[in-house]
Amino acid sequence: MIRLSETSVAKIEEICDRYIGEKTPLMMILSAIQEEYGYIPLEVQEIVSAKTGISVAEIYGVVTFYSFFSLKPKGKYVIGCCLGTACYVKGAGQVIDKFSEVLKIKPGETTEDGLFTIDALRCIGACGIAPAVSINGKVYPKVQIKDIPGIVGELVAEAAAAEGGIA
């Protein structure tokens, strides 16, 4: 169970207030919270419920139905492996397995250092470049197993450079 700071509670309430006049504000509120914090735990859902009058059950249903919402924090790099039909027949199963092997996590998990999360996606609409992988919105076309260590290495180097370290 997390303990939210007063500042976080105030920010969540402010996000709710932004959409007070909307007929159906829930998706907009949840999207803004997800963008701000990276995930939407139960404690946050309870604040949204109290502020909007929407039941926690309904909010939880929305958060768990849509794959772009998360109940747990995600890594700095979210690796979305498309497992739609076109990608799957072109080897996406082996691609996601290789990411799991290299990062030592399963789909839906985040590395201990908080750098990577692997998500299994149903279809990202990139069938012509299958198998496709999306990392923080950037689509990698025709990913092959041999490409994966290099992709991960580039992201590790990018993260180190951003932190001021030496890659």
Buried (B, 14 or more C-beta within 10 A) or exposed (E): EEEBEEEBBEBBEEBBEEBEEEEEBBEBBBBBBBEBBBBBBEBBBBBBBEBBEBEBEEBBEBBEEEEEBBEEEBBBBBBBBBBBEBBBEBBBBBBBBBBBEBBEBEBEBBBEEEBBBBBBBEBBEBBEBBBBBBBEEEBBEBBEBEBBEEBBEEBBEEBEEEEEEEE
